[in-house]
Amino acid sequence: MAIREALVSFLESPCVSCPKLIIESDSKNAIGWVNNPYDAPWKVRKFVNHILNLRSQLSDVQFLHICREANQRADHLAKEGAIQEG
């Protein structure tokens, strides 16, 4: 999940001392599962629990849903990265 990768990257960065982190995703399901882990299907609970463990290392984290149209730049970068890896 991209949310988990964002948290890992943030925790490894010099910005980790920032007081607040907001993670936005256009995946309504993923945001819903992270905010309400008991709603997550059993197949993704391992990932959700890992995200929650990472979240516990930070004082103030919010996970917000945004529309895909508002996330076009991030979507483009993710696709570009996938092409380069493949």
Disulfide bonds with the S-S distance in Angstrom:
none
